[in-house]
Amino acid sequence: MKLTIIETGTFKLDGGAMFGIVPKPLWERQCPPDESNRCTWSMRCLLLEQGDRKILVDTGIGDKQDAKFQKHFAPKSDVVGALTAKGMTAEEITDVFLTHLHFDHAGGAVRYDKKGQLVPTFPNATYWTNEVHWNWAMQPNAKERNSFLRENLLPLHHHDRLRFIDVQRDELKWMDDLHIYFAYGHTEALMGLRITTDEGTFLYPADLLPSAAHFPTPYVMSYDIRPLQTMEEKEWLLPWAHDNDYTFIFEHDAQVPMAKVGKDERGIYRPQIVTR
């Protein structure tokens, strides 16, 4: 499996929302906010290549939202341009794997064509989610309603590009060198990836662990629907990565793309920044 990091851009989110109950004097050391208390976050996607398959993992926000949205989140997002910079065209993508359907992960999946119609951004790709999460997004709760934007999702269904992965309790082998694990704290049936390459094994946890700053157990986003479950999921994720020498690729960390898991003298898990 060949893995390429695709830097699709950045956006801004309120620092307090990203760190929940953690006091600002603690989180601002790692994520300095602007004058509106917003921190800059990455939208770091992946390109996975195996045989004839070219799999894009998540798509960033896209560029089709209105001025109010743009002002609030200040997105700078161009997934197609980021792929082009790596020598890949939108037409070459065979699969788009969506860890979950919040707008900062799925917004780039759909674009406006020259006729002003919403169409899949990757015209030859199959788009993958799971039916549990899809149904959750189609009937959103009040907390997530503004995160599941139908213009990002329904065109995939209308163009018959959507396929579902079976949800399982344990890790699922999707293909050689690519496994899926499911998490429920951030949103229902989020899909993380374990990717085996010649350079080592990588974990892409999406919003279960959005940045290196979120290593401490209480550092949980206010966006999470089940924050206590997120804490429990981190309590198995970090030891798993530590014990197997896996490397995290953080989707949202604007400063730290990757880290392994170390332990300090008190047995607390700490990020160990690595370069690739």
Buried (B, 14 or more C-beta within 10 A) or exposed (E): BEBBBBBBBBBBBBBBEBBBEBEEEEBBEBBEBEEEBBBBBBBBBBBBBBEEBBBBBBBBBBBBBEEEBBEBBBBBBBBBEBBEEEEBEBEBBBBBBBBBBBBBBBBBBBBBEEEEEBBBBBEBBBBBBBBBBBEBBEEBEEEBEEBBBEBBBBBBEEBEBBEEBEBEEEEBEBBEBBBBBBBBBBBBBBBBBBBBBEEBBBBBBBBBBBBBBBBBBEBBBEBBBBBEBBBBBBEEBBEBBBEEEBBBBBBBBBBBBBBBBEEEEEEEBBBBEEEE
